[in-house]
Amino acid sequence: MPRQIVLASRPSGWPTAANFALTEASRPDLANGEVRVRNLFMSVDPYMRGRMNDVKSYLPPFRLGEPLEGGAVGAVIESRSPDLAEGDLVLHMLGWRDEAVLPAVHARKVAALEGLSPSAYLGVLGVPALTAYVGLLDIAALKAGDVVFVSGAAGAVGSMAGQIAKLKGATRVIGSAGSDEKVRWLHEIGFDAAFNYRAGPVLAQLREAAPGGIDVYFDNVGADHLDAALVALNTHGRVAMSGAIANYNAAEPLPGPANLGLVITKRLTLRGFIIIDHQDRLPAMIADVSGWLREGKLAHTETVVDGLDQAPDAFINLLRGANTGKMIVRL
Ligand SMILES: NC(=O)c1ccc[n+]([C@@H]2O[C@H](COP(=O)([O-])OP(=O)(O)OC[C@H]3O[C@@H](n4cnc5c(N)ncnc54)[C@H](OP(=O)(O)O)[C@@H]3O)[C@@H](O)[C@H]2O)c1
């Protein structure tokens, strides 16, 4: 029988393996219009930590005893829809299970990619890339000549954000990440400067990397990183507030930056966004990113973990920084 990962209990603070359970799933008959998909790859993402809490947000909480959800790519193995046929490759939102049964209208048919794994639809051609693209170009209104700082820079979103900034005319791109090895990789993929935030205070390292200040901050982290960026931002600087991962596992709310007054004196713009609202930008992102990949101008990597039973650990380790590039579970 197919298997699934269900939410066994809600975490307080850091999630543990005990919050998840691997269970057998049923194999229901298909209703008209539905398809059965054999999942090949699933995504684990930081936002899933928020859905483990029983709080109202932009997506409903995962339900106790029910399978978790998230991006997945799979092959149609049975269809009762004229729109999808057996063998079609599809992208959909019922990850965390071997097999998904869903209305065909909730699955997007995608093409097999020359030279790329289908998991690219969860990373370099998927939500992380779109988040980087929209965050920089639309939310932070990147301009040629900007100096850009990206936190969480060696992750799926951050590594795209830094490279897209350079490709779109930033003069200097600085990244922060949690290990020396990640910092080395950031240099390899074209960041002008990078530092390990665990090796010293963020502000001192950012000042050294950006002596003339920064114009754009792509924030994946919040906390000490946002505080330091507010100091380093030049007048009329812009911040794309993408995520605040430093806060996701805090059992109690953490204090915000103590220096928000700088937003006024420097006339800064801080703008949050959720990528669900920006799907209209998908064709532009795919066109740009596919072109850059073809021309060898954009690097990307995945950290791949094998097996549905390993998905909870992959997720927990993602939050701890075990990934470089996109964290993927191969099923
Ligand atoms: N707004 C949106 O619509 C949207 C969409 C997608 C993602 N996001 C956000 O974008 C950010 C990155 O997501 P992703 O999918 O690309 O994940 P990711 O960056 O590939 O993985 C998460 C990374 O966060 C870093 N991290 C964990 N705790 C940290 C801390 N306390 N301080 C600094 N870094 C920490 C870890 O790397 P280190 O080794 O460097 O610590 C880890 O590898 C997240 O904040 C996520 O919520 C937002």
The ligand as a Gaussian input file, in Angstrom:
#p B3LYP/6-31G(d) Opt

LIG

0 1
 N        7.694000      35.134000       1.021000
 C        7.512000      34.008000       0.358000
 O        6.549000      33.817000      -0.364000
 C        8.552000      32.923000       0.500000
 C        8.573000      31.807000      -0.378000
 C        9.575000      30.837000      -0.198000
 C       10.515000      30.976000       0.830000
 N       10.423000      32.066000       1.658000
 C       11.383000      32.262000       2.741000
 O       12.673000      32.298000       2.186000
 C       13.613000      31.835000       3.153000
 C       14.467000      30.756000       2.518000
 O       13.641000      29.667000       2.148000
 P       14.227000      28.455000       1.299000
 O       13.095000      27.625000       0.885000
 O       15.159000      28.976000       0.298000
 O       15.056000      27.662000       2.399000
 P       16.626000      27.487000       2.425000
 O       17.254000      28.830000       2.505000
 O       17.037000      26.582000       1.324000
 O       16.825000      26.698000       3.782000
 C       16.735000      27.340000       5.005000
 C       18.110000      27.899000       5.439000
 O       17.927000      28.844000       6.473000
 C       19.150000      28.993000       7.161000
 N       18.878000      29.262000       8.576000
 C       18.235000      28.499000       9.471000
 N       18.196000      29.110000      10.677000
 C       18.835000      30.281000      10.538000
 C       19.131000      31.376000      11.420000
 N       18.744000      31.360000      12.724000
 N       19.806000      32.437000      10.940000
 C       20.215000      32.459000       9.637000
 N       19.958000      31.461000       8.756000
 C       19.277000      30.391000       9.203000
 C       19.913000      27.671000       6.977000
 O       21.136000      27.946000       6.308000
 P       22.461000      28.427000       7.119000
 O       23.384000      27.247000       7.136000
 O       22.952000      29.546000       6.262000
 O       22.036000      28.845000       8.482000
 C       19.020000      26.861000       6.037000
 O       19.752000      26.163000       5.057000
 C       12.812000      31.358000       4.350000
 O       12.769000      32.389000       5.312000
 C       11.433000      31.148000       3.773000
 O       10.417000      31.247000       4.719000
 C        9.475000      33.029000       1.493000

